[in-house]
Amino acid sequence: SSGGKMWLVSFFFKTDEPGTWDETDMTEAEIEARKMPRFGAILQDAGEDGSPMIVDLTAALPAKWQPLDAIAFLRKGDDAFRRADETIRRGEFRVPIDDVRLLAPVTNPGVVLNVADNYVERDWKEYFREQKAARRALKAAGGDPEAVTAEESGNSVHKESSEMEGGEMEGIEAEKSGVSPRGSAHEGVEGEDSRVSTGKESSAGQTSKSWYDEEEEEE
């Protein structure tokens, strides 16, 4: 440590890099242990030639604390820092920095919540089917008894925007807004899609549909 600071780091021994050792005579526990990054502290100017060295805290601290990483170390609080400082002062478990590959103190997590990569083993289409099946089951059961649509309640949503004047939305031209006037939203127009346009049209003038839309129609 220097100036009351301890420079923490994760690392691999270069001889422990995956693929550099023979697993033939090793137990499963030994194999897993060697795959885990080690944890230590950097000592500046500690080598005989003035080069930095690493204190291997994974080896120095109690076995019951293993596997040890930055998060586990910090959770041990003052006890962890006290033991690490004692190890550093005694000059034990020092390793030349050239013998290791340094990693960030906190390595990448195994899983990041709510990230699509967590679900790559699943068919994403099947995921959407499951969601739709759940909605259908809820609807068949009567849905939420407290839920009610605006029309059922007698209240208009955005009342002013639904009032028509001479083929135009009040304050918004229907043609420019891409919203069809009420009552004609589903009227077929020769040569055009009869559904309400979402504004997403192909170069051929046809409204594009997603896979999800097509699945809904098939039902």
Contacts in CASP RR format, 6 or more apart in sequence:
PFRMAT RR
TARGET T0000
AUTHOR 0000-0000-0000
METHOD contacts of the structure
MODEL  1
SSGGKMWLVSFFFKTDEPGTWDETDMTEAEIEARKMPRFGAILQDAGEDG
SPMIVDLTAALPAKWQPLDAIAFLRKGDDAFRRADETIRRGEFRVPIDDV
RLLAPVTNPGVVLNVADNYVERDWKEYFREQKAARRALKAAGGDPEAVTA
EESGNSVHKESSEMEGGEMEGIEAEKSGVSPRGSAHEGVEGEDSRVSTGK
ESSAGQTSKSWYDEEEEEE
1 7 0 8 1.000
1 41 0 8 1.000
1 85 0 8 1.000
1 88 0 8 1.000
2 44 0 8 1.000
6 41 0 8 1.000
6 81 0 8 1.000
6 84 0 8 1.000
6 85 0 8 1.000
6 88 0 8 1.000
7 41 0 8 1.000
7 42 0 8 1.000
7 44 0 8 1.000
8 39 0 8 1.000
8 40 0 8 1.000
8 41 0 8 1.000
8 42 0 8 1.000
8 70 0 8 1.000
8 73 0 8 1.000
8 105 0 8 1.000
9 39 0 8 1.000
9 40 0 8 1.000
9 41 0 8 1.000
9 42 0 8 1.000
9 54 0 8 1.000
9 102 0 8 1.000
9 103 0 8 1.000
9 104 0 8 1.000
9 105 0 8 1.000
10 37 0 8 1.000
10 38 0 8 1.000
10 39 0 8 1.000
10 40 0 8 1.000
10 69 0 8 1.000
10 70 0 8 1.000
10 102 0 8 1.000
10 103 0 8 1.000
10 104 0 8 1.000
10 105 0 8 1.000
10 106 0 8 1.000
10 107 0 8 1.000
11 37 0 8 1.000
11 38 0 8 1.000
11 39 0 8 1.000
11 40 0 8 1.000
11 54 0 8 1.000
11 100 0 8 1.000
11 101 0 8 1.000
11 102 0 8 1.000
11 103 0 8 1.000
12 37 0 8 1.000
12 38 0 8 1.000
12 100 0 8 1.000
12 101 0 8 1.000
12 103 0 8 1.000
13 38 0 8 1.000
13 95 0 8 1.000
13 99 0 8 1.000
13 100 0 8 1.000
14 20 0 8 1.000
14 99 0 8 1.000
14 100 0 8 1.000
14 101 0 8 1.000
15 21 0 8 1.000
15 99 0 8 1.000
16 34 0 8 1.000
16 38 0 8 1.000
17 101 0 8 1.000
18 35 0 8 1.000
21 34 0 8 1.000
23 31 0 8 1.000
26 34 0 8 1.000
33 66 0 8 1.000
33 67 0 8 1.000
36 67 0 8 1.000
37 69 0 8 1.000
37 103 0 8 1.000
37 107 0 8 1.000
38 56 0 8 1.000
38 58 0 8 1.000
38 59 0 8 1.000
39 57 0 8 1.000
39 58 0 8 1.000
39 68 0 8 1.000
39 69 0 8 1.000
39 70 0 8 1.000
39 73 0 8 1.000
40 54 0 8 1.000
40 55 0 8 1.000
40 56 0 8 1.000
40 57 0 8 1.000
40 58 0 8 1.000
40 84 0 8 1.000
41 54 0 8 1.000
41 55 0 8 1.000
41 57 0 8 1.000
41 84 0 8 1.000
41 88 0 8 1.000
42 52 0 8 1.000
42 53 0 8 1.000
42 54 0 8 1.000
42 55 0 8 1.000
42 97 0 8 1.000
43 52 0 8 1.000
43 53 0 8 1.000
43 54 0 8 1.000
43 55 0 8 1.000
43 88 0 8 1.000
43 94 0 8 1.000
44 52 0 8 1.000
45 51 0 8 1.000
45 52 0 8 1.000
46 52 0 8 1.000
46 53 0 8 1.000
46 94 0 8 1.000
47 53 0 8 1.000
47 96 0 8 1.000
51 96 0 8 1.000
51 97 0 8 1.000
51 98 0 8 1.000
52 97 0 8 1.000
53 94 0 8 1.000
53 95 0 8 1.000
53 96 0 8 1.000
53 97 0 8 1.000
54 94 0 8 1.000
54 95 0 8 1.000
54 96 0 8 1.000
54 97 0 8 1.000
54 100 0 8 1.000
55 84 0 8 1.000
55 87 0 8 1.000
55 88 0 8 1.000
55 91 0 8 1.000
55 92 0 8 1.000
55 93 0 8 1.000
55 94 0 8 1.000
55 95 0 8 1.000
56 93 0 8 1.000
56 94 0 8 1.000
56 95 0 8 1.000
57 68 0 8 1.000
57 73 0 8 1.000
57 84 0 8 1.000
57 87 0 8 1.000
57 93 0 8 1.000
58 66 0 8 1.000
58 68 0 8 1.000
59 93 0 8 1.000
60 83 0 8 1.000
60 84 0 8 1.000
60 87 0 8 1.000
60 92 0 8 1.000
60 93 0 8 1.000
61 68 0 8 1.000
61 73 0 8 1.000
61 80 0 8 1.000
61 83 0 8 1.000
61 84 0 8 1.000
61 87 0 8 1.000
62 83 0 8 1.000
65 72 0 8 1.000
65 73 0 8 1.000
65 76 0 8 1.000
65 80 0 8 1.000
69 106 0 8 1.000
69 107 0 8 1.000
70 105 0 8 1.000
70 106 0 8 1.000
71 106 0 8 1.000
73 80 0 8 1.000
73 84 0 8 1.000
74 80 0 8 1.000
87 93 0 8 1.000
111 118 0 8 1.000
112 118 0 8 1.000
119 127 0 8 1.000
125 211 0 8 1.000
125 215 0 8 1.000
128 212 0 8 1.000
128 215 0 8 1.000
129 215 0 8 1.000
132 215 0 8 1.000
132 216 0 8 1.000
132 219 0 8 1.000
138 144 0 8 1.000
150 156 0 8 1.000
150 157 0 8 1.000
156 162 0 8 1.000
160 170 0 8 1.000
161 169 0 8 1.000
161 170 0 8 1.000
161 172 0 8 1.000
162 169 0 8 1.000
162 182 0 8 1.000
163 169 0 8 1.000
163 170 0 8 1.000
164 170 0 8 1.000
164 181 0 8 1.000
164 182 0 8 1.000
167 174 0 8 1.000
167 181 0 8 1.000
168 174 0 8 1.000
169 177 0 8 1.000
169 179 0 8 1.000
169 181 0 8 1.000
172 179 0 8 1.000
174 180 0 8 1.000
174 181 0 8 1.000
178 197 0 8 1.000
178 199 0 8 1.000
179 196 0 8 1.000
180 196 0 8 1.000
180 197 0 8 1.000
185 196 0 8 1.000
186 194 0 8 1.000
186 195 0 8 1.000
186 196 0 8 1.000
187 194 0 8 1.000
188 194 0 8 1.000
192 205 0 8 1.000
193 206 0 8 1.000
193 207 0 8 1.000
195 207 0 8 1.000
197 207 0 8 1.000
198 207 0 8 1.000
199 207 0 8 1.000
200 207 0 8 1.000
200 208 0 8 1.000
201 207 0 8 1.000
201 208 0 8 1.000
202 208 0 8 1.000
END
